[in-house]
């Protein structure tokens, strides 16, 4: 069985910018601005979709919330 990256897999393993911002207690625009300036937010780099939207990987976010290195 091959591990193909599908849109369903991507959506299940990532979150939207507004969800990521909410977890951090920030506004979505603050997250977008930080990404635009540094290419990352708290050591986490998003996946940029063809439509320009960002999807944030959940695994490093969970590690960040646990106090581990992203």
C-alpha positions as CSV (number, residue, x, y, z in Angstrom):
1,X,0.0,0.0,0.0
2,X,1.4,3.4,-1.0
3,X,1.0,6.5,1.1
4,X,-0.4,9.0,-1.3
5,X,-1.0,12.6,-0.1
6,X,-4.6,13.3,-0.8
7,X,-6.6,16.4,0.0
8,X,-8.5,14.4,2.6
9,X,-5.2,13.3,4.3
10,X,-4.0,16.9,4.2
11,X,-7.1,18.3,5.8
12,X,-7.1,15.7,8.5
13,X,-3.5,16.4,9.4
14,X,-3.6,20.2,9.2
15,X,-5.7,23.1,10.4
16,X,-6.8,26.4,9.0
17,X,-5.1,29.6,10.0
18,X,-8.1,30.8,12.1
19,X,-8.0,27.6,14.1
20,X,-4.3,27.9,14.7
21,X,-4.7,31.5,15.7
22,X,-7.5,30.6,18.1
23,X,-5.4,28.0,19.8
24,X,-2.6,30.6,20.3
25,X,-5.1,33.3,21.4
26,X,-4.2,35.4,18.4
27,X,-6.0,37.0,15.5
28,X,-5.7,35.2,12.1
29,X,-4.2,38.4,10.6
30,X,-1.4,38.3,13.2
31,X,-0.6,34.8,12.2
32,X,-0.6,35.7,8.5
33,X,1.6,38.7,9.1
34,X,4.1,36.7,11.2
35,X,4.3,34.1,8.4
36,X,4.8,36.8,5.8
37,X,7.6,38.4,7.8
38,X,9.4,35.2,8.9
39,X,8.1,32.3,6.9
40,X,7.0,30.6,10.0
41,X,5.1,31.1,13.3
42,X,6.7,29.8,16.5
43,X,8.9,27.4,14.4
44,X,6.0,26.0,12.5
45,X,5.8,26.3,8.7
46,X,2.5,25.9,6.9
47,X,1.6,24.2,3.7
48,X,0.5,26.8,1.1
49,X,-2.3,25.6,-1.0
50,X,-2.7,26.5,-4.7
51,X,-5.5,28.9,-3.8
52,X,-3.1,30.8,-1.5
53,X,-4.6,29.5,1.8
54,X,-2.3,28.2,4.5
55,X,-2.8,24.9,6.3
56,X,-0.9,24.4,9.5
57,X,0.4,20.9,10.4
58,X,-1.2,19.6,13.6
59,X,1.6,17.5,14.9
60,X,4.1,20.4,15.6
61,X,1.2,22.4,17.1
62,X,0.4,19.6,19.5
63,X,4.1,19.4,20.5
64,X,4.2,23.2,21.0
65,X,1.2,23.0,23.3
66,X,2.8,20.3,25.3
67,X,5.9,22.5,25.7
68,X,8.1,20.5,23.4
69,X,10.1,21.9,20.6
70,X,8.1,22.5,17.4
